[in-house]
């Protein structure tokens, strides 16, 4: 009964979360959280006080296969909504060996730690996607986009104490994985993107700031 009660409290959002704290070791370069990460995330899913955000693109121009990942969104953790970071803020800085990153329109532009809105609706979109009154769990493939998202949110005035970088989907081995990459009977690989809870930011319908 104790285990059941603890799980119910966690899912309802009544239990206290450990404060964000950067882990040591190789994950530290992406400022991944020490307590809430891909090895523990299954214990923190389904909370009503928390929003879950995966910051990857459905298809990224960067060749992440060179670092053991996938340029396609091959899967995600159940409960996470996909909101591509490259559409939120630019420019994207990644190792040149991986190829040219996305360089299209973005809600914000970053320069020396300062963020400038590019559209009249930029902040409203952020407020909707990342509610200030909720805990925010962000993740991506390796941890970089999630780190950039947290930096963006904090730079725009969000409370850093309510944002956790869960880290890298490519290292996830829990029981809540949703496979998007599938293989048909003839051995052809395809990606079932219809399974993804995806936020579409259509820049054609936004108003550029003067």
Secondary structure by P-SEA (a helix, b strand, c coil): caaaaaaaaaaacccccccccccccccccccccccccccccccccccccbbbbbcccccccccccccccccccccccccbbbbbcccccccccccccccccccccccccccccbbbbcccaaaaaaaaaccccbbbbbbccccaaaaaaaaaaaaaccccccccccccccccccccccccccccccbbbbbccccccccccccccccccc
